[in-house]
Amino acid sequence: MDRWRHRGAAPEKRGWTVYARSTTIRTDPSRIDAGIAFTRDEIMPAVKAVNGCVGVSLMVDRKTGRCIFTSAWETEDALRAGLTLVQPVRARSEEMFGGNRTAAQWEIAVLHRDHLTGAGAAVRATWVKVDPDHVDAGIELFRTSVIPQLEELEGFCSASLMVDRATGRAVSSVTFDSRAAMERNRTESDALKAATMGQAGAIELDEAEFDLALAHLRVPEMV
């Protein structure tokens, strides 16, 4: 069951590590709706049924055809077992989506939810790189400084930070109630990003905005 931290409550201490695997697919935008339906009806039930899975999500960019499917796992062993068990469904998804795909594995370092998402939710994802020796400092900065400021933005739903400690790569995802809310907060979001990256010594690799097509997450609060 999810645990929720309400504004003003003391942060919870992490006593676990949750892992994630994200698969990025670049497909023809005309295939996105069929891909969402297949993910909802075939992929998600298969992945969620695997022991150790604690959530799945799908973000889509209908303009570019870029889609990101993420699964979260209690342990690295569960993640590896899940990949093997759902291989037949993954192969069928390649036929459904078509296009090129890449995958990455992460540690979910920070996750905070203000409230549940609804229809029309949107996500801004930012990929960065820091010195691997500075990953922990970057995590602490995101947890103690960025999260409180994001909570003040209109329409803020949730935020997460996933890291690859070996390479220093990280990706932050900030979810809003709607694209309109995300757009209204662009100036504040950009200023917060610039300040944070300066403090962390981070280099921006990429940024993109998505519709949150599917989200069934049981990942515990991590702040």
Backbone as a chain_set.jsonl record, in Angstrom:
{"seq": "MDRWRHRGAAPEKRGWTVYARSTTIRTDPSRIDAGIAFTRDEIMPAVKAVNGCVGVSLMVDRKTGRCIFTSAWETEDALRAGLTLVQPVRARSEEMFGGNRTAAQWEIAVLHRDHLTGAGAAVRATWVKVDPDHVDAGIELFRTSVIPQLEELEGFCSASLMVDRATGRAVSSVTFDSRAAMERNRTESDALKAATMGQAGAIELDEAEFDLALAHLRVPEMV", "coords": {"N": [[0.847, -1.192, 0.0], [0.464, 2.265, -0.778], [2.27, 4.869, 0.846], [1.651, 8.058, 2.117], [2.955, 11.318, 2.214], [1.971, 14.168, 3.7], [1.802, 17.706, 3.18], [3.917, 19.568, 5.282], [4.41, 17.522, 7.002], [6.839, 15.456, 8.685], [9.708, 14.376, 6.85], [9.981, 11.037, 5.606], [12.283, 8.427, 6.471], [14.382, 6.673, 4.309], [14.534, 3.177, 3.999], [15.129, 1.266, 2.214], [15.783, 0.126, -1.148], [14.599, 0.832, -4.316], [14.226, -0.316, -7.605], [14.28, 0.502, -11.105], [13.297, 0.026, -14.502], [13.468, 1.529, -17.567], [12.036, 1.761, -20.73], [12.501, 3.218, -23.753], [10.702, 4.116, -26.544], [10.587, 4.927, -29.903], [8.271, 5.731, -32.098], [5.888, 5.739, -34.83], [3.679, 8.441, -34.585], [1.01, 7.839, -35.188], [0.611, 5.313, -34.271], [0.407, 5.329, -31.583], [-1.99, 5.266, -29.974], [-2.9, 2.625, -30.333], [-0.722, 1.359, -29.24], [-0.873, 2.213, -26.568], [-3.255, 0.945, -25.774], [-2.499, -1.749, -26.055], [-0.433, -1.892, -24.199], [-1.848, -1.349, -21.837], [-3.689, -3.502, -21.747], [-2.252, -5.869, -22.143], [0.624, -5.787, -21.587], [0.94, -4.461, -19.036], [-0.682, -6.038, -17.156], [0.769, -8.453, -17.282], [3.347, -7.745, -16.39], [2.824, -6.648, -13.836], [1.959, -8.892, -12.527], [4.197, -10.278, -11.859], [6.237, -11.374, -9.23], [7.462, -9.037, -6.92], [7.216, -6.761, -8.443], [6.46, -3.351, -8.283], [5.11, -1.376, -9.574], [4.064, 0.304, -12.628], [4.326, 2.441, -15.493], [3.351, 4.565, -18.245], [4.451, 6.958, -20.454], [3.697, 9.285, -23.042], [4.516, 11.015, -26.037], [2.665, 12.569, -28.189], [3.232, 14.072, -30.408], [5.872, 13.604, -31.305], [6.108, 10.861, -31.186], [7.523, 9.594, -29.245], [7.776, 7.36, -26.616], [7.726, 6.238, -23.239], [8.068, 3.503, -21.271], [7.946, 2.41, -17.992], [8.968, 0.235, -15.446], [8.839, -0.682, -12.005], [10.705, -2.113, -9.293], [11.146, -4.249, -6.423], [13.649, -5.382, -5.881], [16.883, -5.896, -7.455], [17.135, -8.506, -8.363], [14.459, -9.262, -8.683], [13.783, -7.545, -10.751], [15.378, -8.538, -12.869], [14.33, -11.127, -13.072], [11.74, -10.528, -13.806], [12.09, -9.442, -16.38], [12.77, -11.701, -17.827], [10.484, -13.341, -17.527], [8.437, -11.909, -18.771], [9.183, -11.756, -21.383], [7.955, -12.882, -23.786], [5.666, -11.204, -24.074], [6.902, -8.733, -24.303], [8.172, -9.049, -26.759], [5.968, -9.108, -28.463], [5.079, -6.538, -28.064], [6.984, -5.056, -29.386], [6.325, -5.54, -32.007], [3.857, -4.3, -32.044], [4.309, -1.537, -31.387], [6.48, -0.934, -33.065], [9.252, 0.858, -34.583], [12.262, 2.306, -33.057], [14.046, 1.255, -30.088], [15.319, 1.807, -26.778], [16.847, 0.934, -23.65], [17.127, 1.461, -20.094], [18.485, 1.138, -16.806], [17.673, 1.973, -13.435], [18.097, 3.425, -10.146], [15.555, 4.254, -7.963], [15.673, 7.14, -6.426], [14.412, 9.304, -5.16], [11.036, 9.915, -4.407], [8.059, 11.58, -4.413], [4.667, 12.192, -3.713], [2.071, 14.443, -4.076], [-0.669, 14.348, -4.607], [-3.048, 12.095, -6.132], [-2.867, 11.368, -9.641], [-4.959, 12.361, -12.406], [-7.119, 12.016, -15.302], [-5.616, 13.441, -18.157], [-3.218, 14.267, -17.061], [0.164, 15.504, -17.097], [3.686, 15.259, -17.848], [6.915, 16.502, -17.167], [10.058, 15.612, -18.107], [13.474, 15.46, -17.269], [16.733, 14.863, -18.225], [19.922, 14.455, -16.847], [23.461, 14.805, -16.144], [25.911, 14.156, -13.707], [28.983, 14.394, -11.835], [29.907, 11.166, -10.878], [30.754, 10.875, -8.218], [29.324, 12.799, -6.951], [26.695, 12.13, -6.777], [25.129, 11.42, -4.489], [25.026, 13.866, -3.142], [23.578, 15.342, -4.983], [21.141, 13.989, -4.91], [20.327, 14.569, -2.295], [20.028, 17.341, -2.497], [17.892, 17.511, -4.3], [15.911, 16.301, -2.787], [15.687, 17.876, -0.423], [15.57, 20.557, -1.195], [14.521, 20.981, -3.867], [12.061, 19.514, -3.995], [10.345, 20.758, -1.939], [9.963, 23.278, -3.189], [8.759, 22.597, -5.605], [6.335, 21.698, -4.648], [4.926, 23.993, -4.237], [4.034, 24.839, -6.672], [1.37, 25.476, -8.896], [-0.982, 22.956, -9.535], [0.772, 20.852, -9.175], [1.527, 17.419, -8.972], [3.273, 15.157, -8.466], [6.716, 14.096, -7.985], [9.801, 12.683, -9.063], [13.077, 11.217, -8.772], [15.419, 9.48, -10.516], [18.381, 7.554, -10.569], [21.575, 6.65, -11.961], [24.118, 5.4, -10.474], [26.672, 4.585, -11.235], [27.339, 5.886, -13.616], [26.625, 8.504, -13.189], [24.42, 9.555, -14.367], [21.077, 10.859, -14.402], [17.496, 11.163, -14.041], [14.853, 13.354, -13.734], [11.395, 13.508, -13.019], [8.53, 15.377, -13.259], [5.227, 15.662, -12.419], [2.167, 17.067, -13.456], [-1.235, 18.263, -13.0], [-2.327, 18.84, -15.469], [-1.547, 19.648, -18.929], [-1.889, 22.343, -19.301], [-1.511, 23.41, -16.717], [1.162, 22.685, -16.369], [2.337, 24.247, -18.344], [1.735, 26.828, -17.421], [3.412, 26.992, -15.279], [5.924, 27.142, -16.323], [7.952, 29.157, -16.372], [8.715, 29.403, -13.653], [9.489, 26.749, -13.193], [11.633, 26.446, -14.974], [13.448, 28.287, -13.896], [13.92, 27.152, -11.397], [15.071, 24.741, -12.185], [17.439, 25.654, -13.447], [18.786, 26.841, -11.278], [19.113, 24.651, -9.575], [20.644, 22.865, -11.125], [22.956, 24.339, -11.355], [23.852, 24.386, -8.692], [24.256, 21.659, -8.284], [26.176, 21.054, -10.107], [25.481, 19.958, -12.546], [24.975, 18.67, -15.881], [22.741, 19.285, -18.439], [21.179, 16.815, -20.349], [18.912, 16.182, -21.853], [15.477, 17.114, -22.368], [11.986, 16.635, -22.126], [8.436, 16.657, -22.779], [5.467, 14.999, -21.78], [2.356, 13.183, -22.18], [0.756, 11.601, -19.493], [-0.025, 8.528, -19.922], [-0.631, 6.049, -18.731], [-0.642, 4.896, -15.391], [0.154, 2.96, -12.778], [1.112, 2.688, -9.83], [2.844, 1.445, -7.045], [4.946, 2.186, -5.644], [6.706, 3.058, -2.725], [6.593, 6.1, -0.746], [9.425, 8.222, -0.943], [11.309, 10.291, 0.533]], "CA": [[0.0, 0.0, 0.0], [1.244, 3.495, -0.825], [2.289, 5.742, 2.001], [1.579, 9.426, 1.618], [3.46, 12.353, 3.104], [1.239, 15.406, 3.482], [2.596, 18.914, 3.382], [4.142, 19.916, 6.661], [4.779, 16.347, 7.785], [8.274, 15.186, 8.675], [10.1, 13.432, 5.812], [10.246, 9.669, 6.017], [13.627, 7.953, 6.197], [14.409, 5.526, 3.425], [15.182, 1.992, 4.516], [15.069, 0.294, 1.142], [16.136, 0.617, -2.476], [13.691, 0.374, -5.363], [14.882, -0.231, -8.903], [13.37, 0.726, -12.226], [13.789, -0.142, -15.865], [12.689, 2.334, -18.508], [12.218, 1.443, -22.145], [12.092, 4.328, -24.612], [10.309, 3.668, -27.877], [10.304, 6.006, -30.851], [7.39, 5.111, -33.064], [5.04, 6.657, -35.592], [2.606, 8.928, -33.702], [-0.274, 7.223, -35.504], [0.532, 4.007, -33.62], [0.446, 5.487, -30.134], [-3.215, 4.807, -29.317], [-2.887, 1.161, -30.333], [0.312, 0.965, -28.296], [-1.399, 2.418, -25.213], [-4.221, -0.124, -25.502], [-1.774, -3.01, -25.878], [0.276, -1.807, -22.921], [-2.842, -1.442, -20.76], [-4.401, -4.785, -21.719], [-1.364, -7.026, -22.234], [1.925, -5.656, -20.924], [0.829, -4.123, -17.628], [-1.085, -7.189, -16.33], [1.84, -9.445, -17.235], [4.443, -7.241, -15.559], [2.359, -6.487, -12.458], [1.761, -10.211, -11.933], [5.493, -10.834, -11.461], [6.574, -11.105, -7.836], [8.458, -7.986, -6.744], [6.888, -5.562, -9.208], [5.751, -2.381, -7.453], [4.468, -0.333, -10.355], [4.375, 0.516, -14.04], [3.763, 3.671, -16.049], [3.626, 4.819, -19.66], [4.362, 8.35, -20.877], [3.732, 9.364, -24.499], [4.546, 12.314, -26.709], [1.892, 12.305, -29.403], [3.783, 14.814, -31.539], [7.11, 13.011, -31.793], [6.058, 9.398, -31.157], [8.406, 9.093, -28.189], [7.034, 6.756, -25.515], [8.606, 5.656, -22.218], [7.426, 2.564, -20.356], [8.806, 2.193, -16.831], [8.523, -0.71, -14.424], [9.584, -0.519, -10.754], [10.896, -3.432, -8.678], [11.649, -4.241, -5.05], [15.06, -5.766, -5.872], [17.465, -6.113, -8.778], [16.812, -9.881, -8.762], [13.083, -9.252, -9.174], [13.808, -6.882, -12.056], [15.921, -9.465, -13.867], [13.374, -12.217, -13.255], [10.605, -9.988, -14.534], [12.44, -9.316, -17.793], [12.725, -13.036, -18.43], [9.13, -13.88, -17.526], [7.533, -11.18, -19.682], [9.813, -11.642, -22.693], [7.012, -13.074, -24.907], [4.829, -10.014, -24.226], [7.78, -7.677, -24.802], [8.377, -9.279, -28.192], [4.749, -8.691, -29.151], [4.985, -5.081, -28.004], [7.847, -4.515, -30.432], [5.539, -5.579, -33.233], [2.756, -3.341, -31.933], [4.807, -0.172, -31.453], [7.446, -0.711, -34.12], [10.21, 1.891, -34.235], [13.496, 1.981, -32.345], [13.895, 1.279, -28.643], [16.493, 1.714, -25.923], [16.46, 0.652, -22.27], [18.05, 1.902, -19.05], [18.14, 0.695, -15.463], [17.862, 3.066, -12.506], [17.679, 3.366, -8.76], [14.623, 5.336, -7.634], [16.309, 7.768, -5.27], [13.436, 10.173, -4.509], [9.685, 9.884, -4.951], [7.085, 12.268, -3.55], [3.356, 12.427, -4.3], [1.18, 15.374, -3.387], [-1.994, 13.758, -4.754], [-3.173, 11.188, -7.259], [-3.074, 11.96, -10.963], [-6.209, 12.059, -13.08], [-7.052, 12.1, -16.767], [-5.034, 14.682, -18.654], [-1.962, 14.603, -16.383], [1.313, 15.685, -17.986], [4.969, 15.056, -17.178], [8.142, 17.056, -17.738], [11.197, 14.775, -17.722], [14.761, 16.095, -17.551], [17.869, 13.964, -18.058], [21.133, 15.208, -16.539], [24.638, 14.027, -15.766], [26.786, 14.774, -12.712], [30.116, 13.559, -11.44], [29.401, 10.049, -10.061], [31.063, 11.09, -6.808], [28.43, 13.821, -6.404], [25.307, 11.672, -6.909], [24.426, 11.516, -3.213], [24.769, 15.278, -2.863], [22.498, 15.747, -5.873], [19.908, 13.414, -4.377], [19.947, 15.338, -1.112], [19.571, 18.641, -2.964], [16.564, 17.329, -4.879], [14.985, 15.936, -1.712], [15.487, 18.903, 0.607], [15.375, 21.886, -1.762], [13.664, 21.012, -5.053], [10.715, 19.033, -3.692], [9.509, 21.785, -1.298], [9.61, 24.343, -4.128], [7.798, 22.042, -6.555], [5.037, 21.59, -3.98], [4.246, 25.286, -4.279], [3.576, 25.118, -8.026], [-0.023, 25.153, -9.177], [-1.226, 21.731, -10.286], [1.798, 19.837, -8.95], [1.041, 16.116, -8.498], [4.322, 14.301, -7.915], [8.048, 14.247, -8.56], [10.713, 11.581, -8.773], [14.444, 11.303, -9.272], [16.033, 8.175, -10.701], [19.809, 7.767, -10.798], [22.51, 5.575, -12.273], [25.269, 5.833, -9.691], [27.93, 4.269, -11.9], [27.626, 6.846, -14.68], [26.258, 9.858, -12.804], [23.228, 9.983, -15.101], [19.86, 10.911, -13.593], [16.336, 11.735, -14.71], [13.785, 13.813, -12.846], [10.081, 13.575, -13.65], [7.603, 16.192, -12.487], [3.895, 15.458, -12.973], [1.175, 18.103, -13.171], [-2.611, 17.865, -13.262], [-2.66, 19.037, -16.875], [-0.543, 20.364, -19.715], [-2.077, 23.775, -19.068], [-0.83, 23.738, -15.459], [2.595, 22.563, -16.618], [2.739, 25.407, -19.135], [1.655, 28.034, -16.583], [4.53, 26.964, -14.336], [7.173, 26.953, -17.059], [8.975, 30.116, -15.962], [9.203, 29.005, -12.333], [10.161, 25.456, -13.321], [12.925, 26.656, -15.628], [14.331, 28.975, -12.965], [14.295, 26.168, -10.381], [16.0, 23.805, -12.816], [18.727, 26.31, -13.651], [19.447, 27.012, -9.987], [19.478, 23.341, -9.051], [21.743, 22.315, -11.912], [24.156, 25.079, -10.991], [24.304, 23.919, -7.376], [24.673, 20.257, -8.363], [27.209, 20.88, -11.119], [24.904, 19.009, -13.499], [24.864, 19.013, -17.298], [21.477, 18.794, -18.992], [21.312, 15.968, -21.533], [17.684, 16.171, -22.642], [14.238, 17.403, -21.651], [10.826, 16.383, -22.967], [7.154, 16.694, -22.096], [4.672, 13.839, -22.156], [1.087, 12.861, -21.54], [0.841, 10.405, -18.656], [-1.074, 7.68, -20.485], [-0.97, 4.996, -17.778], [0.16, 4.916, -14.163], [-0.291, 2.071, -11.701], [2.334, 2.675, -9.035], [2.785, 1.116, -5.616], [6.262, 2.528, -5.102], [6.499, 3.832, -1.5], [7.124, 7.456, -0.647], [10.859, 8.241, -0.66], [11.761, 11.688, 0.644]], "C": [[0.883, 1.242, 0.0], [1.174, 4.216, 0.511], [2.4, 7.163, 1.493], [2.144, 10.379, 2.658], [2.728, 13.646, 2.786], [2.14, 16.599, 3.764], [2.702, 19.237, 4.864], [4.539, 18.74, 7.53], [6.275, 16.13, 7.693], [8.607, 14.187, 7.582], [10.344, 12.048, 6.391], [11.686, 9.292, 5.669], [13.568, 6.706, 5.329], [15.121, 4.366, 4.088], [15.227, 0.905, 3.473], [15.573, 0.937, -0.145], [15.162, 0.01, -3.464], [14.356, 0.633, -6.704], [13.844, -0.06, -10.006], [14.082, 0.44, -13.535], [12.877, 0.662, -16.775], [13.052, 1.938, -19.938], [11.655, 2.589, -22.969], [11.865, 3.814, -26.024], [10.032, 4.896, -28.729], [9.544, 5.397, -32.019], [6.657, 6.169, -33.869], [3.913, 7.127, -34.681], [1.251, 8.28, -33.962], [-0.468, 5.881, -34.809], [0.413, 4.105, -32.101], [-0.817, 4.96, -29.451], [-3.288, 3.288, -29.258], [-1.846, 0.652, -29.331], [-0.138, 1.126, -26.855], [-2.361, 1.288, -24.85], [-3.514, -1.454, -25.259], [-1.033, -3.021, -24.54], [-0.687, -2.001, -21.758], [-3.404, -2.859, -20.622], [-3.488, -6.001, -21.66], [-0.095, -6.886, -21.381], [1.771, -5.429, -19.417], [0.351, -5.296, -16.762], [0.019, -8.226, -16.196], [2.966, -9.009, -16.31], [4.023, -7.166, -14.095], [2.171, -7.822, -11.755], [3.06, -10.831, -11.438], [5.805, -10.424, -10.03], [7.681, -10.047, -7.749], [8.199, -6.741, -7.544], [6.072, -4.62, -8.326], [5.197, -1.211, -8.267], [4.928, -0.261, -11.793], [3.742, 1.832, -14.484], [4.126, 3.767, -17.523], [3.401, 6.3, -19.939], [4.485, 8.398, -22.394], [3.792, 10.816, -24.953], [3.886, 12.102, -28.064], [2.422, 13.059, -30.622], [4.982, 14.099, -32.146], [7.069, 11.488, -31.887], [6.978, 8.783, -30.128], [7.57, 8.598, -27.01], [8.028, 6.132, -24.533], [7.773, 4.798, -21.274], [8.404, 2.259, -19.233], [8.169, 1.186, -15.894], [9.43, -0.566, -13.211], [9.569, -1.827, -9.981], [11.521, -3.312, -7.297], [13.142, -4.542, -4.977], [15.561, -5.886, -7.303], [17.17, -7.528, -9.274], [15.396, -9.956, -9.317], [13.01, -8.613, -10.554], [14.282, -7.843, -13.14], [14.947, -10.621, -14.137], [12.176, -11.746, -14.074], [10.881, -9.865, -16.021], [12.34, -10.653, -18.501], [11.289, -13.527, -18.573], [8.207, -13.183, -18.525], [8.116, -11.032, -21.081], [8.843, -11.875, -23.851], [6.129, -11.845, -25.155], [5.652, -8.857, -24.761], [7.997, -7.826, -26.299], [7.155, -8.84, -28.989], [4.608, -7.178, -29.142], [5.861, -4.426, -29.062], [7.121, -4.499, -31.771], [4.45, -4.505, -33.222], [3.238, -1.908, -32.111], [5.669, 0.069, -32.685], [8.487, 0.286, -33.653], [11.436, 1.369, -33.506], [13.267, 2.042, -30.84], [15.246, 1.175, -27.946], [16.005, 1.499, -24.489], [17.531, 1.14, -21.315], [17.551, 1.4, -17.711], [18.536, 1.773, -14.47], [17.62, 2.621, -11.067], [16.713, 4.528, -8.538], [15.104, 5.95, -6.325], [15.34, 8.633, -4.472], [12.096, 9.995, -5.194], [8.747, 10.551, -3.957], [5.8, 12.508, -4.329], [2.59, 13.421, -3.442], [-0.25, 14.842, -3.431], [-2.007, 12.887, -5.995], [-3.357, 11.948, -8.565], [-4.446, 11.55, -11.506], [-6.02, 12.117, -14.577], [-6.488, 13.455, -17.171], [-3.74, 15.088, -17.982], [-0.809, 14.647, -17.375], [2.597, 15.638, -17.177], [6.073, 15.795, -17.925], [9.308, 16.222, -17.199], [12.488, 15.454, -18.166], [15.885, 15.12, -17.239], [19.129, 14.801, -17.854], [22.27, 14.244, -16.246], [25.449, 14.839, -14.773], [28.003, 13.872, -12.515], [29.576, 12.423, -10.565], [29.68, 10.21, -8.572], [30.104, 12.069, -6.133], [26.961, 13.394, -6.468], [24.541, 11.839, -5.601], [24.103, 12.963, -2.854], [23.629, 15.8, -3.735], [21.15, 15.228, -5.4], [19.412, 14.226, -3.192], [19.425, 16.711, -1.493], [18.158, 18.542, -3.525], [15.535, 17.106, -3.771], [14.66, 17.131, -0.814], [15.18, 20.29, 0.049], [14.374, 21.901, -2.918], [12.233, 20.608, -4.722], [9.859, 20.104, -2.999], [9.095, 22.904, -2.248], [8.624, 23.848, -5.183], [6.409, 21.976, -5.942], [4.24, 22.889, -4.054], [3.688, 25.611, -5.662], [2.137, 24.659, -8.217], [-0.119, 23.845, -9.982], [-0.182, 20.658, -10.103], [1.176, 18.568, -8.381], [2.135, 15.324, -7.791], [5.642, 14.604, -8.595], [8.9, 13.055, -8.167], [12.086, 11.887, -9.34], [15.003, 9.895, -9.328], [17.483, 8.385, -11.11], [20.49, 6.476, -11.224], [23.826, 5.985, -11.618], [26.588, 5.616, -10.419], [28.324, 5.335, -12.924], [27.376, 8.289, -14.281], [25.058, 10.393, -13.563], [22.02, 9.942, -14.172], [18.729, 11.473, -14.443], [15.307, 12.118, -13.658], [12.492, 13.889, -13.654], [9.151, 14.338, -12.728], [6.244, 16.118, -13.159], [2.954, 16.547, -12.504], [-0.217, 17.597, -13.536], [-2.964, 17.92, -14.743], [-1.501, 19.689, -17.602], [-0.664, 21.87, -19.487], [-1.37, 24.202, -17.785], [0.678, 23.681, -15.638], [3.108, 23.788, -17.371], [2.73, 26.679, -18.29], [2.828, 28.126, -15.618], [5.893, 26.937, -15.026], [8.276, 27.894, -16.578], [9.576, 29.725, -14.622], [9.984, 27.703, -12.399], [11.543, 25.616, -13.933], [13.918, 27.327, -14.69], [14.818, 28.014, -11.881], [15.296, 25.174, -10.945], [17.39, 24.423, -12.968], [19.489, 26.451, -12.338], [19.94, 25.682, -9.441], [20.663, 22.75, -9.795], [23.039, 23.037, -11.602], [24.726, 24.603, -9.668], [24.868, 22.499, -7.445], [25.84, 20.044, -9.321], [26.772, 19.913, -12.204], [24.908, 19.571, -14.915], [23.555, 18.437, -17.819], [21.731, 18.008, -20.278], [20.099, 16.049, -22.447], [16.529, 16.612, -21.754], [13.085, 17.193, -22.619], [9.573, 16.412, -22.115], [6.244, 15.626, -22.672], [3.275, 13.922, -21.56], [1.323, 11.615, -20.695], [-0.321, 9.496, -19.058], [-1.557, 6.631, -19.497], [-0.07, 5.122, -16.56], [-0.503, 4.044, -13.11], [0.917, 1.817, -10.823], [2.043, 2.346, -7.575], [4.148, 1.364, -4.982], [6.052, 3.382, -3.86], [7.106, 5.217, -1.591], [8.597, 7.401, -0.265], [11.329, 9.692, -0.645], [12.576, 11.841, 1.92]], "O": [[1.911, 1.287, 0.676], [0.161, 4.178, 1.209], [3.148, 7.443, 0.556], [1.845, 10.259, 3.846], [2.867, 14.166, 1.679], [3.12, 16.495, 4.502], [1.718, 19.188, 5.601], [4.961, 18.927, 8.671], [6.912, 16.567, 6.735], [7.859, 13.228, 7.393], [10.842, 11.9, 7.506], [12.24, 9.783, 4.686], [12.788, 5.791, 5.595], [16.189, 4.541, 4.674], [15.352, -0.271, 3.814], [15.762, 2.152, -0.211], [14.929, -1.199, -3.448], [14.974, 1.677, -6.911], [12.681, -0.432, -9.85], [15.297, 0.593, -13.655], [11.658, 0.493, -16.753], [14.224, 1.803, -20.289], [10.465, 2.893, -22.889], [12.727, 3.163, -26.614], [9.314, 5.802, -28.305], [10.101, 4.648, -32.822], [6.797, 7.364, -33.608], [3.248, 6.299, -34.059], [0.428, 8.182, -33.052], [-1.584, 5.364, -34.761], [0.327, 3.088, -31.414], [-0.715, 4.268, -28.438], [-3.694, 2.726, -28.241], [-2.061, -0.357, -28.659], [0.171, 0.287, -26.008], [-2.292, 0.737, -23.751], [-3.891, -2.202, -24.356], [-1.01, -4.033, -23.839], [-0.388, -2.725, -20.809], [-3.575, -3.356, -19.509], [-3.899, -7.056, -21.179], [0.217, -7.752, -20.564], [2.396, -6.123, -18.615], [0.94, -5.531, -15.707], [0.195, -8.815, -15.13], [3.481, -9.813, -15.533], [4.777, -7.573, -13.21], [2.217, -7.888, -10.527], [3.035, -11.801, -10.68], [5.654, -9.258, -9.664], [8.706, -10.153, -8.421], [8.89, -5.741, -7.354], [5.103, -5.041, -7.693], [4.854, -0.171, -7.704], [6.024, -0.701, -12.138], [2.745, 2.275, -13.916], [5.077, 3.139, -17.989], [2.318, 6.834, -19.699], [5.271, 7.654, -22.979], [3.205, 11.71, -24.343], [4.483, 11.524, -28.972], [2.088, 12.709, -31.754], [5.095, 14.001, -33.367], [7.89, 10.885, -32.579], [7.194, 7.571, -30.136], [6.75, 9.341, -26.471], [9.044, 5.568, -24.94], [6.892, 5.295, -20.571], [9.553, 1.892, -19.484], [6.981, 1.271, -15.586], [10.635, -0.354, -13.35], [8.581, -2.561, -9.993], [12.312, -2.407, -7.03], [13.833, -4.015, -4.105], [14.773, -5.969, -8.245], [16.977, -7.735, -10.472], [15.156, -10.639, -10.313], [12.27, -9.075, -11.422], [13.663, -7.951, -14.199], [14.764, -11.037, -15.281], [11.664, -12.475, -14.924], [10.007, -10.149, -16.839], [11.878, -10.73, -19.64], [10.915, -14.066, -19.614], [7.294, -13.808, -19.064], [7.595, -10.259, -21.886], [8.895, -11.13, -24.829], [5.871, -11.486, -26.304], [5.167, -8.079, -25.582], [8.005, -6.834, -27.028], [7.289, -8.264, -30.069], [4.083, -6.593, -30.09], [5.522, -3.361, -29.579], [7.277, -3.572, -32.567], [4.158, -3.885, -34.244], [2.658, -1.147, -32.885], [5.608, 1.141, -33.287], [8.602, 0.542, -32.455], [11.626, 0.162, -33.355], [12.407, 2.783, -30.365], [16.18, 0.549, -28.446], [14.871, 1.848, -24.159], [18.705, 1.224, -21.677], [16.347, 1.252, -17.5], [19.578, 2.414, -14.613], [17.018, 1.578, -10.813], [17.024, 5.666, -8.889], [14.961, 5.357, -5.256], [15.429, 8.694, -3.245], [12.025, 9.931, -6.421], [8.654, 10.137, -2.801], [5.836, 12.971, -5.469], [2.479, 13.254, -2.228], [-0.962, 14.875, -2.427], [-1.087, 12.936, -6.81], [-3.931, 13.037, -8.587], [-5.009, 10.529, -11.112], [-4.899, 12.252, -15.067], [-6.841, 14.484, -16.596], [-3.201, 16.15, -18.292], [-0.803, 13.921, -18.369], [2.607, 15.935, -15.983], [6.161, 15.729, -19.151], [9.517, 16.139, -15.989], [12.588, 15.956, -19.285], [15.981, 14.611, -16.122], [19.375, 15.748, -18.602], [22.07, 13.036, -16.116], [25.657, 16.039, -14.951], [28.032, 12.732, -12.978], [28.857, 12.688, -9.602], [28.907, 9.723, -7.747], [30.067, 12.167, -4.907], [26.074, 14.215, -6.235], [23.42, 12.348, -5.603], [23.031, 13.251, -2.322], [22.812, 16.602, -3.282], [20.142, 15.93, -5.476], [18.224, 14.534, -3.092], [18.478, 17.202, -0.88], [17.32, 19.401, -3.252], [14.433, 17.651, -3.812], [13.498, 17.368, -0.484], [14.591, 21.116, 0.745], [13.476, 22.742, -2.946], [11.291, 21.288, -5.127], [8.733, 20.341, -3.437], [7.988, 23.429, -2.129], [7.748, 24.599, -5.611], [5.413, 22.176, -6.638], [3.014, 22.875, -3.943], [2.936, 26.575, -5.804], [1.744, 23.588, -7.755], [0.579, 23.665, -10.98], [-0.223, 19.642, -10.797], [0.396, 18.622, -7.431], [1.954, 14.873, -6.66], [5.695, 15.269, -9.63], [8.744, 12.49, -7.085], [12.24, 12.698, -10.254], [15.057, 9.198, -8.315], [17.788, 9.279, -11.898], [20.05, 5.373, -10.899], [24.558, 6.819, -12.15], [27.528, 6.39, -10.235], [29.504, 5.647, -13.079], [27.853, 9.207, -14.948], [24.711, 11.565, -13.421], [21.941, 9.105, -13.272], [18.964, 12.166, -15.434], [14.939, 11.312, -12.804], [12.496, 14.282, -14.82], [8.999, 13.99, -11.557], [6.11, 16.466, -14.332], [2.933, 16.911, -11.329], [-0.363, 16.629, -14.284], [-3.794, 17.146, -15.22], [-0.583, 20.218, -16.976], [0.338, 22.585, -19.481], [-0.705, 25.237, -17.759], [1.398, 24.534, -15.119], [4.185, 24.302, -17.071], [3.62, 27.518, -18.427], [3.195, 29.219, -15.187], [6.912, 26.728, -14.368], [9.416, 27.466, -16.396], [10.796, 29.714, -14.463], [11.017, 27.559, -11.745], [12.509, 25.004, -13.477], [15.099, 26.981, -14.686], [15.985, 28.052, -11.492], [16.257, 24.802, -10.271], [18.396, 23.786, -12.655], [20.695, 26.211, -12.287], [21.046, 25.591, -8.908], [21.579, 22.201, -9.182], [24.106, 22.423, -11.587], [25.938, 24.436, -9.531], [25.833, 22.172, -6.754], [26.431, 18.964, -9.344], [27.579, 19.142, -12.722], [24.852, 20.784, -15.119], [23.287, 17.246, -17.661], [22.417, 18.486, -21.181], [20.232, 15.992, -23.669], [16.599, 16.495, -20.53], [13.19, 17.533, -23.798], [9.623, 16.22, -20.9], [6.238, 15.372, -23.877], [3.037, 14.625, -20.577], [2.007, 10.686, -21.124], [-1.449, 9.668, -18.597], [-2.753, 6.348, -19.425], [1.118, 5.418, -16.682], [-1.586, 4.357, -12.616], [1.659, 0.858, -11.032], [1.126, 2.893, -6.962], [4.463, 0.822, -3.922], [5.293, 4.349, -3.916], [8.002, 5.477, -2.394], [8.986, 6.639, 0.619], [11.7, 10.248, -1.679], [13.057, 12.935, 2.217]]}, "num_chains": 1, "name": "protein.A"}
